[in-house]
Amino acid sequence: MYTVTIKGEKKQYPQGTTYEAIAAEYQEQYDNMIAVAVVNGKICELFKKVTRDCELSFFTLKDDVGYKTYVRTASMLLLKAVYDLFGNVAAQDCRVEYAIGNGTFISPKGRIAATAENAQRIKQRMQELVEMQTPFMKRSYPLEEAMELFKAQEMKAKEKLFRYRRSSYVNIYEIDGYYDYYYGYMLPNAGYVKQFDVIAYDDGFMLVLPAKKNPSVVEPFTERKKLYQTLKLSEEWGAKVGIETVGDLNNQICSGSLREMILVQEAEQERKIGEIAKDIVGRGNVKFIMIAGPSSSGKTSFSHRLSIQLRTLGKVPHPIALDDYFVDRELTPRDENGDYNFECLEAIDVKQFNEDMVKLLAGERVELPTFNFKTGKREYNGKFKQLGADDILVIEGIHGLNNKMSYALPEESKYKIYISALTSVNVDEHNRIPTTDGRLLRRMVRDARTRGADARRTIEMWPSVRRGEEENIFPYQEDADAMFNSALIYELAVLKQFAEPLLFQISKDVPEYYEAKRLLKFLDYFLGVSSENLPNNSICREFVGGSCFNV
């Protein structure tokens, strides 16, 4: 018998008791389904067994690690259904691409017709596996044996990925004869995947899952055509240059050709910025360029580069930060915890902003404010502005796409741009890289370099940052006139050398340790690349340093 301590209570369990069985005893004390266990500070899957005295706690679907476990399990369940219905080659060729709202796009790469009938067949097979509570098994294979299995299963991207594996063993999951590798944890059996939908979408399928904030309900999929097309174009470009997965990227690094690829990628971004500038000028009446995007999207560098392109077309751009229109600190609304909510629209003096912009549009001379973040006050220091025929304002802020921010300005005078780092490289065919991981690593590196903030603090604040994005930015994505993907196909290999020392500093006794461990494991897939070959106007320079812009 072993002593297991849960919430201060000590209980005796025989050797071999699963954490799933113990979780069942405590489930009613949690407001959502338990997904994984934490054993002596280490995250473990519920199908693992008690082998010693330990302290035990649990994460549910409302916790980030629990929710990601649900998404991962549902993805493997879908691929198992494809395996059963269409065969192994179809399952291995399916690519888990990108998240669009509450959906994950699965591309069958032409192996399966993207019809409503096939979507229903896949969903029905998944439901059968759920009803049978088909178990997921996990086994650790020696690397050589795992590579043979990958080859036999035609897992080409996994063969590339594990060519650079430092560990001697690989964990592989199996569900009823279907084998796959996953970066992260898995639920004990298919019966845990209670809520999902599968629909045909474009040339593939959308796996629709509950949102983390309400994991017991699947909301109908909301289409986001512009975001989808931006992601698809980025994925297609990666395929053209031969970098679709981390294994492809590592191969390029080893071949010595990455320096040229960096220049090609940077040229591609500059071309797109130039096209946006031409579209703005071509509309004739645009006076206000409104730029918005989530944290660490590279908005500042993008604004500078767009301004340069506008200058080549005869325009005179002037930057304005919406942050300069913050209300005085004591007037800032507070959130449910009593902290200042700087990300809500009410934290901005919207009325004053519109009054100033209307006057500028009318050709009047206006004194613009500057917000003093030390005193928490808006100041007027003689910063006057008057727009001439070729002048144009480049306005950056999280509410830029929200019409309530610029309600007094004529629509034809505005051009809205949504920018985000939409990662197009996958770990392999079935393990996508969330765009939020790339942005979190960018922010972590920049916070340490420019603010002296440690990685623990950046991770701690990230859920609050994400909530602000969900409320104030993402709902307005599709209102943009243009979308710009600031992700660089090589950047995670560059960020690795800066992020790893920061993550290793996070100690085991803080909640942020689990996320730090996950990110370290993730970065271990990449070969590191020096930042010395980055152009000094690269968006990546905004985070690692050395930019020619004031960022």
C-alpha positions as CSV (number, residue, x, y, z in Angstrom):
1,M,0.0,0.0,0.0
2,Y,1.1,3.5,-0.8
3,T,0.2,6.8,0.9
4,V,-1.2,9.4,-1.5
5,T,-1.8,12.9,-0.3
6,I,-4.5,14.9,-2.0
7,K,-5.5,18.4,-0.8
8,G,-3.9,17.6,2.5
9,E,-5.8,14.4,3.0
10,K,-3.7,11.2,3.2
11,K,-5.2,7.9,1.7
12,Q,-3.9,4.4,1.2
13,Y,-3.9,2.8,-2.3
14,P,-2.6,-0.5,-3.4
15,Q,0.3,-0.6,-5.9
16,G,-1.0,-0.5,-9.5
17,T,-4.0,1.8,-8.8
18,T,-4.4,4.2,-11.7
19,Y,-4.6,7.9,-11.2
20,E,-7.8,7.7,-13.2
21,A,-9.4,5.6,-10.5
22,I,-8.3,8.1,-7.8
23,A,-9.5,11.0,-10.0
24,A,-13.0,9.4,-10.1
25,E,-13.2,9.7,-6.3
26,Y,-12.5,13.4,-6.4
27,Q,-14.2,14.4,-9.7
28,E,-17.2,16.0,-7.9
29,Q,-14.9,18.5,-6.2
30,Y,-13.9,19.9,-9.5
31,D,-16.1,22.1,-11.8
32,N,-14.9,20.3,-14.9
33,M,-13.6,17.0,-16.2
34,I,-10.2,16.0,-14.8
35,A,-7.8,15.5,-17.6
36,V,-4.3,14.9,-16.2
37,A,-2.6,14.3,-12.8
38,V,0.2,16.1,-11.1
39,V,2.4,13.6,-9.1
40,N,5.0,15.1,-6.9
41,G,5.1,18.2,-9.1
42,K,5.3,16.2,-12.4
43,I,2.4,16.1,-14.9
44,C,1.3,12.5,-15.6
45,E,-1.4,10.9,-17.7
46,L,-4.4,9.4,-15.8
47,F,-3.7,5.8,-17.1
48,K,-0.4,5.8,-15.2
49,K,-0.3,3.9,-11.9
50,V,0.7,4.6,-8.3
51,T,4.2,3.2,-7.7
52,R,5.2,5.0,-4.5
53,D,4.1,7.5,-1.8
54,C,3.2,10.7,-3.5
55,E,1.4,14.1,-3.4
56,L,-1.3,14.2,-6.0
57,S,-3.4,17.0,-7.6
58,F,-5.3,17.4,-10.9
59,F,-5.8,19.7,-13.9
60,T,-9.2,19.9,-15.6
61,L,-10.3,20.9,-19.1
62,K,-10.4,24.5,-17.9
63,D,-6.7,24.5,-17.3
64,D,-4.4,25.1,-20.2
65,V,-2.6,21.7,-20.0
66,G,-5.9,19.9,-19.6
67,Y,-7.6,21.6,-22.5
68,K,-4.6,21.0,-24.8
69,T,-4.7,17.3,-23.8
70,Y,-8.4,17.2,-24.9
71,V,-7.6,18.8,-28.3
72,R,-4.7,16.5,-28.8
73,T,-6.7,13.4,-28.0
74,A,-9.6,14.5,-30.2
75,S,-7.1,15.0,-33.1
76,M,-5.6,11.5,-32.7
77,L,-9.2,10.1,-32.5
78,L,-10.1,11.7,-35.8
79,L,-6.9,10.3,-37.4
80,K,-7.8,6.9,-36.0
81,A,-11.2,7.2,-37.7
82,V,-9.6,8.1,-41.0
83,Y,-7.2,5.1,-40.6
84,D,-10.2,2.8,-40.1
85,L,-12.2,4.2,-42.9
86,F,-9.6,5.1,-45.6
87,G,-6.4,3.3,-44.6
88,N,-3.0,4.1,-43.1
89,V,-1.7,6.1,-46.1
90,A,-4.7,8.5,-45.9
91,A,-4.3,8.9,-42.1
92,Q,-0.5,9.6,-42.3
93,D,-1.0,12.1,-45.2
94,C,-3.6,14.0,-43.2
95,R,-2.1,17.2,-41.9
96,V,-3.3,18.9,-38.7
97,E,-2.9,22.5,-39.9
98,Y,-4.2,25.5,-37.9
99,A,-6.8,26.7,-35.5
100,I,-9.6,28.9,-36.7
101,G,-11.6,29.9,-33.7
102,N,-13.0,26.7,-32.1
103,G,-12.0,24.6,-35.2
104,T,-8.8,22.9,-36.2
105,F,-8.4,22.5,-39.9
106,I,-7.4,19.0,-41.1
107,S,-6.0,18.8,-44.7
108,P,-6.3,15.3,-46.3
109,K,-3.9,16.4,-49.0
110,G,-6.3,15.1,-51.7
111,R,-6.4,11.6,-50.2
112,I,-10.1,12.0,-49.1
113,A,-12.8,14.0,-50.8
114,A,-13.8,16.9,-48.5
115,T,-17.5,16.1,-48.6
116,A,-20.2,16.4,-46.0
117,E,-20.8,12.7,-46.4
118,N,-17.2,11.8,-45.5
119,A,-17.2,14.3,-42.6
120,Q,-20.2,12.5,-41.2
121,R,-18.6,9.1,-41.7
122,I,-15.5,10.3,-39.8
123,K,-17.6,11.8,-37.0
124,Q,-19.7,8.6,-36.7
125,R,-16.6,6.4,-36.5
126,M,-15.2,8.7,-33.8
127,Q,-18.5,8.4,-31.9
128,E,-18.3,4.6,-32.0
129,L,-14.8,4.7,-30.5
130,V,-16.0,7.1,-27.8
131,E,-18.9,4.8,-26.9
132,M,-16.6,1.8,-26.7
133,Q,-14.2,3.9,-24.5
134,T,-11.3,2.6,-26.7
135,P,-8.2,3.0,-24.6
136,F,-5.0,4.9,-25.5
137,M,-1.8,3.1,-24.8
138,K,1.6,4.7,-24.4
139,R,4.9,2.9,-24.8
140,S,8.5,4.1,-24.8
141,Y,10.5,2.8,-27.7
142,P,14.2,2.9,-28.2
143,L,15.0,5.5,-30.8
144,E,16.1,3.0,-33.5
145,E,13.0,0.9,-33.0
146,A,10.8,4.0,-33.1
147,M,12.4,5.1,-36.4
148,E,11.7,1.7,-37.9
149,L,8.0,2.0,-36.8
150,F,7.8,5.5,-38.3
151,K,9.2,4.1,-41.6
152,A,6.8,1.2,-41.6
153,Q,3.8,3.5,-40.9
154,E,5.0,6.0,-43.6
155,M,5.5,8.8,-41.1
156,K,7.9,10.7,-43.2
157,A,7.9,14.0,-41.2
158,K,8.5,12.0,-38.0
159,E,11.5,10.3,-39.6
160,K,13.0,13.7,-40.3
161,L,12.1,15.1,-36.9
162,F,13.7,12.3,-34.9
163,R,16.8,12.3,-37.0
164,Y,17.9,15.1,-34.7
165,R,16.5,13.5,-31.5
166,R,19.0,13.6,-28.6
167,S,17.0,11.3,-26.3
168,S,17.5,7.5,-26.7
169,Y,13.8,6.8,-26.3
170,V,10.5,8.0,-27.9
171,N,7.0,7.8,-26.5
172,I,4.5,6.5,-29.0
173,Y,0.7,6.3,-28.5
174,E,-1.5,3.5,-29.8
175,I,-5.3,3.2,-30.1
176,D,-6.6,-0.1,-31.4
177,G,-3.7,-0.8,-33.8
178,Y,-3.2,2.8,-34.9
179,Y,0.2,4.3,-33.9
180,D,1.3,7.9,-33.7
181,Y,3.7,10.3,-32.0
182,Y,2.4,13.3,-30.1
183,Y,4.1,16.2,-28.4
184,G,2.2,16.4,-25.1
185,Y,-0.2,14.3,-23.0
186,M,-3.2,12.1,-23.9
187,L,-6.5,11.2,-22.1
188,P,-6.9,7.6,-21.0
189,N,-9.6,6.5,-23.5
190,A,-11.8,7.8,-26.3
191,G,-14.7,8.0,-23.9
192,Y,-13.3,11.3,-22.5
193,V,-13.8,13.0,-25.8
194,K,-17.5,13.7,-25.2
195,Q,-17.9,16.9,-27.2
196,F,-16.9,17.4,-30.8
197,D,-18.1,17.9,-34.4
198,V,-16.6,17.3,-37.8
199,I,-17.6,19.3,-40.8
200,A,-16.3,19.6,-44.4
201,Y,-14.5,22.8,-45.0
202,D,-12.9,24.0,-48.3
203,D,-10.6,21.1,-49.4
204,G,-10.5,19.5,-45.9
205,F,-12.3,19.0,-42.6
206,M,-12.8,21.1,-39.6
207,L,-12.6,19.4,-36.2
208,V,-14.8,21.6,-34.0
209,L,-14.2,21.4,-30.3
210,P,-15.5,23.2,-27.1
211,A,-13.7,26.4,-26.0
212,K,-11.6,26.3,-22.9
213,K,-13.9,28.7,-21.0
214,N,-16.9,26.4,-21.6
215,P,-15.5,22.9,-22.3
216,S,-18.9,21.1,-22.0
217,V,-20.5,22.7,-25.0
218,V,-19.5,22.7,-28.7
219,E,-20.5,26.0,-30.3
220,P,-21.3,26.1,-34.0
221,F,-18.2,26.8,-36.1
222,T,-17.8,30.5,-37.1
223,E,-16.2,31.0,-40.4
224,R,-13.3,33.4,-40.7
225,K,-12.5,33.5,-44.4
226,K,-9.8,36.1,-44.4
227,L,-7.9,34.5,-41.6
228,Y,-8.2,31.1,-43.2
229,Q,-6.9,32.4,-46.6
230,T,-3.9,34.1,-44.8
231,L,-3.0,30.9,-43.1
232,K,-3.4,28.8,-46.2
233,L,-1.2,31.1,-48.3
234,S,1.5,30.9,-45.6
235,E,1.3,27.1,-45.5
236,E,1.4,27.0,-49.4
237,W,4.5,29.3,-49.4
238,G,6.2,27.0,-46.9
239,A,5.5,24.0,-49.1
240,K,7.0,25.8,-52.1
241,V,10.3,26.6,-50.3
242,G,10.4,23.0,-48.9
243,I,9.9,23.9,-45.2
244,E,6.6,22.5,-43.8
245,T,7.9,20.8,-40.6
246,V,10.6,21.2,-38.0
247,G,12.4,18.3,-39.7
248,D,12.5,20.3,-43.0
249,L,13.8,23.3,-41.1
250,N,16.5,21.3,-39.4
251,N,17.6,19.8,-42.7
252,Q,18.0,23.3,-44.2
253,I,20.1,24.4,-41.2
254,C,22.4,21.4,-41.5
255,S,22.7,21.9,-45.3
256,G,24.0,25.4,-44.7
257,S,21.3,27.0,-46.9
258,L,19.3,28.7,-44.1
259,R,21.1,32.1,-44.6
260,E,19.7,32.3,-48.1
261,M,16.3,31.2,-46.9
262,I,16.3,34.0,-44.3
263,L,16.8,36.5,-47.1
264,V,14.1,34.9,-49.2
265,Q,11.6,35.0,-46.4
266,E,12.4,38.6,-45.5
267,A,12.0,39.6,-49.2
268,E,8.6,37.8,-49.3
269,Q,7.4,39.8,-46.3
270,E,8.7,43.1,-47.8
271,R,6.8,42.2,-51.1
272,K,3.6,41.8,-49.1
273,I,4.1,45.0,-47.2
274,G,4.7,46.8,-50.5
275,E,1.4,45.4,-51.9
276,I,-0.5,46.6,-48.8
277,A,1.1,50.1,-49.3
278,K,0.0,50.2,-53.0
279,D,-3.5,49.1,-52.0
280,I,-3.7,52.0,-49.5
281,V,-2.5,54.6,-51.9
282,G,-4.7,53.2,-54.7
283,R,-7.8,53.9,-52.7
284,G,-7.2,57.6,-52.8
285,N,-9.1,58.8,-49.8
286,V,-7.2,57.0,-47.0
287,K,-5.9,59.2,-44.2
288,F,-5.9,56.8,-41.3
289,I,-4.2,53.4,-41.3
290,M,-5.5,51.4,-38.3
291,I,-3.2,48.6,-37.3
292,A,-4.2,46.0,-34.6
293,G,-3.0,42.6,-33.6
294,P,-2.3,40.4,-30.6
295,S,0.7,40.7,-28.3
296,S,4.1,40.3,-29.9
297,S,2.9,40.3,-33.4
298,G,5.6,42.8,-34.5
299,K,3.2,45.7,-34.9
300,T,5.9,48.3,-34.4
301,S,8.4,47.0,-36.9
302,F,5.6,46.4,-39.4
303,S,4.4,50.0,-38.9
304,H,7.9,51.3,-39.7
305,R,8.3,49.1,-42.7
306,L,4.9,50.1,-44.0
307,S,5.7,53.7,-43.5
308,I,8.9,53.3,-45.6
309,Q,6.9,51.7,-48.4
310,L,4.3,54.5,-48.3
311,R,7.2,57.1,-48.6
312,T,8.3,55.4,-51.8
313,L,4.8,56.0,-53.2
314,G,4.8,59.7,-52.3
315,K,3.0,59.6,-49.0
316,V,4.2,61.2,-45.7
317,P,3.3,58.8,-42.9
318,H,3.0,59.9,-39.2
319,P,2.9,57.4,-36.4
320,I,0.3,57.7,-33.6
321,A,-0.1,55.2,-30.7
322,L,-3.6,54.7,-29.3
323,D,-1.8,54.2,-25.9
324,D,-1.3,58.0,-25.8
325,Y,-5.1,58.3,-25.4
326,F,-5.2,56.3,-22.2
327,V,-7.4,57.9,-19.6
328,D,-5.6,59.0,-16.5
329,R,-4.7,56.1,-14.2
330,E,-7.3,56.7,-11.5
331,L,-10.1,56.6,-14.2
332,T,-9.0,53.3,-15.6
333,P,-11.6,50.5,-15.2
334,R,-10.7,47.5,-13.0
335,D,-11.2,43.9,-13.7
336,E,-12.9,41.2,-11.6
337,N,-9.7,41.0,-9.5
338,G,-9.6,44.7,-8.8
339,D,-6.6,45.2,-11.1
340,Y,-6.5,48.0,-13.7
341,N,-7.9,46.7,-17.0
342,F,-5.7,48.6,-19.6
343,E,-7.0,46.4,-22.5
344,C,-10.7,47.3,-22.4
345,L,-12.0,50.1,-24.7
346,E,-13.0,52.2,-21.7
347,A,-9.3,52.6,-20.8
348,I,-9.0,54.8,-23.9
349,D,-10.5,58.3,-24.2
350,V,-12.3,57.4,-27.3
351,K,-14.2,60.7,-27.4
352,Q,-11.0,62.8,-27.4
353,F,-9.4,60.6,-30.0
354,N,-12.3,61.0,-32.4
355,E,-12.5,64.8,-31.8
356,D,-8.8,65.1,-32.6
357,M,-8.9,62.9,-35.7
358,V,-12.0,64.7,-37.1
359,K,-10.2,68.0,-36.8
360,L,-7.1,66.6,-38.5
361,L,-9.2,65.3,-41.3
362,A,-10.7,68.8,-41.7
363,G,-7.2,70.2,-42.1
364,E,-7.0,71.8,-38.7
365,R,-3.9,72.0,-36.5
366,V,-4.2,69.8,-33.4
367,E,-2.0,69.3,-30.4
368,L,-1.7,65.5,-29.8
369,P,-1.2,64.0,-26.3
370,T,1.5,61.8,-24.9
371,F,0.8,59.4,-22.1
372,N,3.3,59.4,-19.2
373,F,3.3,55.8,-18.0
374,K,5.3,56.8,-14.9
375,T,2.8,59.3,-13.6
376,G,-0.2,57.7,-15.2
377,K,-1.3,61.0,-16.7
378,R,-1.9,62.2,-20.2
379,E,0.3,65.2,-21.1
380,Y,0.4,67.9,-23.8
381,N,4.0,68.9,-24.7
382,G,3.6,70.9,-27.9
383,K,3.3,67.9,-30.2
384,F,1.2,69.6,-33.0
385,K,0.0,67.9,-36.2
386,Q,-1.7,69.2,-39.3
387,L,-2.4,67.0,-42.3
388,G,-1.3,68.0,-45.8
389,A,-2.5,66.5,-49.1
390,D,0.1,63.6,-48.9
391,D,0.1,63.2,-45.1
392,I,-1.3,59.9,-43.7
393,L,-1.6,58.7,-40.0
394,V,-0.4,55.3,-39.1
395,I,-2.3,54.4,-35.9
396,E,-1.3,51.4,-33.8
397,G,-3.3,49.9,-30.9
398,I,-5.3,46.9,-29.9
399,H,-8.6,48.6,-30.6
400,G,-7.7,49.7,-34.1
401,L,-10.1,47.4,-35.9
402,N,-13.1,48.2,-33.6
403,N,-15.4,50.7,-35.3
404,K,-16.3,52.0,-31.8
405,M,-12.7,53.3,-31.6
406,S,-13.0,55.5,-34.7
407,Y,-16.8,56.0,-34.9
408,A,-16.6,59.6,-36.1
409,L,-14.3,58.9,-39.1
410,P,-15.7,58.2,-42.5
411,E,-15.2,54.5,-43.5
412,E,-13.4,55.6,-46.8
413,S,-10.8,57.5,-44.8
414,K,-9.8,54.3,-42.9
415,Y,-7.7,51.3,-43.9
416,K,-7.6,48.5,-41.4
417,I,-4.8,46.0,-41.0
418,Y,-4.7,42.9,-38.9
419,I,-1.3,41.6,-38.1
420,S,-0.4,38.4,-36.2
421,A,2.4,35.8,-36.1
422,L,0.6,32.9,-37.7
423,T,3.0,30.0,-37.5
424,S,2.9,27.8,-40.6
425,V,5.6,25.3,-39.7
426,N,4.4,22.1,-37.9
427,V,6.4,19.9,-35.6
428,D,5.3,17.1,-38.0
429,E,2.1,16.1,-39.9
430,H,0.0,15.7,-36.8
431,N,1.5,18.1,-34.3
432,R,0.8,21.7,-35.1
433,I,2.6,24.6,-33.5
434,P,0.1,27.0,-31.9
435,T,0.6,30.6,-33.0
436,T,0.4,31.5,-29.3
437,D,3.6,29.5,-28.5
438,G,5.5,31.6,-31.0
439,R,4.1,34.9,-29.7
440,L,4.8,33.8,-26.1
441,L,8.4,33.1,-26.8
442,R,8.8,36.4,-28.7
443,R,7.4,38.3,-25.8
444,M,9.5,36.4,-23.2
445,V,12.7,37.2,-25.1
446,R,11.7,40.9,-25.6
447,D,10.5,41.4,-22.0
448,A,13.8,40.0,-20.7
449,R,15.9,42.2,-23.0
450,T,14.0,45.5,-22.7
451,R,12.2,45.4,-19.3
452,G,14.4,43.1,-17.3
453,A,11.3,40.9,-16.7
454,D,11.9,37.2,-16.0
455,A,10.2,34.4,-18.0
456,R,8.1,33.4,-15.0
457,R,6.5,36.8,-14.9
458,T,5.8,36.7,-18.7
459,I,4.2,33.3,-18.4
460,E,2.2,34.4,-15.3
461,M,0.7,37.4,-17.2
462,W,0.0,35.5,-20.5
463,P,-3.5,34.2,-19.6
464,S,-4.6,37.8,-18.9
465,V,-3.0,39.0,-22.2
466,R,-4.8,36.2,-24.0
467,R,-8.2,37.1,-22.5
468,G,-7.7,40.7,-23.6
469,E,-7.0,39.5,-27.2
470,E,-10.1,37.2,-27.2
471,E,-12.3,40.1,-26.1
472,N,-10.8,43.1,-28.0
473,I,-8.9,41.9,-31.1
474,F,-10.0,38.6,-32.5
475,P,-13.7,39.5,-32.8
476,Y,-12.7,42.2,-35.3
477,Q,-10.2,40.3,-37.4
478,E,-12.5,39.8,-40.4
479,D,-13.2,43.6,-40.6
480,A,-9.6,44.2,-41.7
481,D,-8.9,45.4,-45.2
482,A,-5.6,43.5,-45.2
483,M,-4.1,40.7,-43.1
484,F,-0.3,40.4,-42.6
485,N,1.4,37.3,-41.2
486,S,4.5,38.4,-39.3
487,A,5.7,34.8,-38.5
488,L,9.1,33.9,-40.0
489,I,9.6,30.4,-41.0
490,Y,13.0,30.2,-39.3
491,E,12.4,32.3,-36.2
492,L,11.9,29.6,-33.6
493,A,15.4,28.3,-34.3
494,V,16.7,31.8,-33.6
495,L,14.5,32.5,-30.5
496,K,15.6,29.1,-29.0
497,Q,19.1,30.4,-28.0
498,F,17.5,33.4,-26.2
499,A,14.5,31.6,-24.6
500,E,16.1,28.5,-23.2
501,P,18.3,30.2,-20.5
502,L,15.3,32.2,-19.4
503,L,13.1,29.1,-19.1
504,F,15.7,27.1,-17.2
505,Q,15.7,29.9,-14.5
506,I,12.1,29.0,-13.5
507,S,12.1,26.9,-10.4
508,K,10.0,23.8,-9.6
509,D,8.1,25.5,-6.8
510,V,6.1,28.0,-8.9
511,P,3.0,27.3,-11.0
512,E,4.7,28.6,-14.2
513,Y,7.2,25.7,-14.0
514,Y,4.9,23.4,-15.9
515,E,4.6,25.7,-18.9
516,A,8.4,26.3,-18.8
517,K,9.0,22.6,-19.0
518,R,6.6,22.3,-21.9
519,L,8.3,25.1,-23.9
520,L,11.7,23.6,-23.2
521,K,10.6,20.3,-24.5
522,F,9.1,22.0,-27.6
523,L,12.3,24.0,-28.3
524,D,14.4,20.8,-28.1
525,Y,13.0,19.8,-31.5
526,F,14.8,22.7,-33.1
527,L,18.4,23.1,-34.0
528,G,19.6,26.6,-32.9
529,V,20.5,29.4,-35.3
530,S,22.5,32.5,-34.7
531,S,20.8,35.9,-35.1
532,E,23.8,37.4,-36.8
533,N,22.4,36.8,-40.3
534,L,19.1,38.6,-39.7
535,P,18.6,41.8,-41.6
536,N,18.4,44.8,-39.2
537,N,14.9,45.6,-40.3
538,S,13.6,42.1,-39.6
539,I,10.5,41.8,-37.5
540,C,12.5,39.2,-35.5
541,R,14.9,42.0,-34.5
542,E,12.1,43.6,-32.5
543,F,12.4,40.7,-30.1
544,V,16.0,39.6,-30.1
545,G,17.5,43.1,-30.5
546,G,19.6,44.8,-33.1
547,S,16.7,46.5,-35.0
548,C,17.4,49.6,-37.0
549,F,14.0,50.9,-35.8
550,N,13.2,52.4,-32.4
551,V,11.3,49.3,-31.1
